[in-house]
Amino acid sequence: MDPVKLELNMKTKEMPLCLFEVHIQWDSEDHANMLFLPKDSSNEGLMDKLMQLQQRLTSTDFELLEKKEELEQVLTRLNQLSGPFIPLSETLCLIPLFGDITSDKINIISESCLKAVFAGEYDEILFDLTAVGEIEGKGIEKFTQLIKTLNFMTGSIIKLIGIKPNLAEVLNNYKLDEWVQIDQSLKQVLNIYFNRNELGAS
């Protein structure tokens, strides 16, 4: 049953008639628990204290909300720094990923990465995955979506570098052969790229 609140005039040892505020609440065994609060000036101090406590709690909630917003901003910034977009030439760019692959991180990295690729004329995109840590299921799904989107935008195969065995096993489930090329080292890829461009220039 719902709690009940009512007022009763009652006789006490000190007073022939006194107004009480009565709170009634039933427990799980249907026993009524009753609380009698005298409604007189002696309760004003208690009410003031309760109001002050409520104000403090409201203030604390606001401070916690501010701290939460600050923390979210810091985490967003950390995620941005965990996948910086680095142009190496007018047509070549590198995105090294650091730390765990999570959906939040990939969402933030995707936003900046897609904007940069859209604004440029990149036809070779490298992801260096050497420093990747743990792999979250939704995170790797977001990452494969990013790869396919970049492939569609540039018309080029996306190159993945420094893949560890555990990440290779996970990526293998997504059948990315038509979208990606896996290379062993960044140095190897850059040597091939710049040697090819030097030959083209000559």
C-alpha positions in Angstrom: 0.0 0.0 0.0 1.0 3.6 -0.6 2.3 5.7 2.3 -0.3 7.8 4.1 0.2 11.3 5.6 -2.4 12.9 7.9 -2.8 15.3 10.8 -4.2 14.4 14.2 -5.0 16.3 17.4 -3.8 14.1 20.3 -3.6 14.4 24.1 0.0 14.2 25.5 1.5 14.2 29.0 2.6 17.8 28.6 -0.4 19.2 26.7 -4.1 18.5 26.7 -4.2 18.9 23.0 -1.4 18.9 20.5 -1.4 18.8 16.6 0.7 15.9 15.1 1.7 15.1 11.5 1.4 11.4 11.2 3.2 9.3 8.5 2.1 5.7 8.0 3.9 3.2 5.9 3.4 -0.5 5.4 6.2 -3.0 5.3 6.4 -6.3 3.3 4.4 -8.1 6.0 1.6 -5.6 5.9 2.6 -4.1 9.3 1.9 -0.4 9.6 4.9 1.8 10.8 3.7 5.1 12.2 5.8 8.2 12.8 4.3 11.1 14.8 5.9 14.6 14.3 4.6 17.4 16.6 3.6 20.4 14.5 4.8 23.3 16.6 7.5 25.9 16.7 10.0 23.4 18.2 10.2 21.8 14.7 11.3 25.0 13.0 14.9 24.4 13.8 14.7 20.9 12.4 13.0 22.1 9.2 15.7 24.8 8.8 18.4 22.2 9.1 16.6 20.0 6.6 16.3 22.9 4.1 20.0 23.7 4.5 20.9 20.0 3.9 18.7 20.0 0.8 20.4 23.1 -0.5 23.9 21.6 0.1 22.8 18.4 -1.7 21.6 20.5 -4.6 24.9 22.4 -4.7 26.9 19.2 -4.5 24.8 17.7 -7.4 25.7 20.8 -9.5 29.4 20.5 -8.7 29.3 16.8 -9.5 27.7 17.6 -12.9 30.4 20.2 -13.6 33.1 17.7 -12.8 31.4 15.1 -15.0 31.4 17.5 -17.9 35.0 18.4 -17.3 35.9 14.6 -17.2 34.0 14.0 -20.5 35.9 16.8 -22.2 39.2 15.4 -21.0 38.2 11.9 -22.2 37.2 13.3 -25.6 40.5 15.1 -25.9 42.4 11.9 -25.0 40.5 10.0 -27.6 41.3 12.6 -30.2 45.0 12.4 -29.3 44.8 8.6 -29.5 44.3 8.7 -33.3 45.9 11.8 -34.8 45.5 12.5 -38.5 49.1 13.1 -39.8 49.5 14.3 -43.5 52.8 13.0 -44.8 52.4 14.4 -48.3 49.6 15.9 -50.4 48.4 12.4 -51.2 49.6 10.3 -48.2 48.4 10.4 -44.6 49.0 8.3 -41.5 46.6 7.6 -38.6 48.5 5.9 -35.7 46.1 4.4 -33.1 47.1 4.3 -29.4 45.5 2.3 -26.6 42.3 0.3 -26.6 39.9 0.2 -29.5 36.6 1.4 -28.2 33.5 2.6 -29.9 33.7 6.1 -28.3 37.4 6.5 -29.4 36.7 5.3 -33.0 33.7 7.6 -33.3 35.8 10.6 -32.3 38.7 9.6 -34.5 36.4 8.9 -37.5 34.9 12.4 -37.3 38.3 14.2 -37.6 39.7 11.6 -40.0 36.8 11.8 -42.5 36.8 15.6 -42.4 40.5 15.7 -43.2 40.3 13.2 -46.0 37.3 14.9 -47.5 39.1 18.3 -47.5 42.3 16.8 -49.1 43.2 14.6 -52.0 44.6 11.6 -50.3 44.8 8.4 -52.2 46.9 6.4 -49.7 45.8 6.1 -46.1 47.9 4.2 -43.5 46.7 3.0 -40.1 49.6 2.1 -37.8 48.1 -0.3 -35.2 51.4 -1.2 -33.4 50.3 0.5 -30.2 46.8 -0.9 -30.0 45.8 -2.5 -26.7 42.6 -4.2 -25.8 39.9 -4.6 -28.5 36.3 -3.9 -27.8 33.7 -5.6 -30.0 31.7 -2.5 -30.9 35.0 -0.6 -31.3 36.3 -3.0 -34.0 32.9 -2.8 -35.7 33.2 1.0 -35.9 36.8 0.7 -37.1 35.9 -1.6 -40.0 33.1 0.8 -40.9 35.6 3.6 -41.0 37.9 1.6 -43.3 35.1 0.9 -45.7 34.0 4.5 -45.7 37.6 5.7 -46.4 37.9 3.1 -49.2 34.7 4.4 -50.8 35.8 8.1 -50.5 39.3 7.6 -51.9 38.8 4.5 -54.2 42.0 3.2 -52.7 43.0 0.2 -50.6 43.5 1.2 -46.9 46.9 0.0 -45.6 47.1 -1.5 -42.1 50.5 -1.7 -40.4 51.8 -3.3 -37.2 48.9 -5.7 -36.7 49.4 -8.1 -33.7 48.1 -11.7 -33.9 45.1 -11.1 -31.7 43.9 -8.1 -33.8 44.6 -10.0 -37.0 42.4 -12.8 -35.7 39.5 -10.4 -34.9 39.8 -8.5 -38.3 39.8 -11.8 -40.1 36.2 -12.3 -39.1 35.2 -9.1 -41.0 36.4 -10.3 -44.4 38.2 -7.1 -45.3 40.4 -8.4 -48.1 38.9 -6.2 -50.8 39.3 -3.0 -48.6 42.7 -3.4 -46.9 46.3 -4.3 -47.4 48.3 -5.5 -44.5 52.0 -4.5 -44.3 54.7 -5.3 -41.8 56.3 -2.0 -41.1 55.7 1.7 -41.6 59.3 2.1 -42.8 58.7 -0.4 -45.6 55.5 1.3 -46.8 57.1 4.8 -46.8 60.2 3.6 -48.7 58.0 2.1 -51.4 55.8 5.2 -51.6 58.5 7.8 -51.8 60.7 5.7 -54.1 57.7 5.3 -56.4 57.0 9.0 -56.4 60.7 9.9 -57.0 60.7 7.6 -60.0 57.5 9.2 -61.3 58.9 12.7 -60.8 62.1 11.8 -62.8 
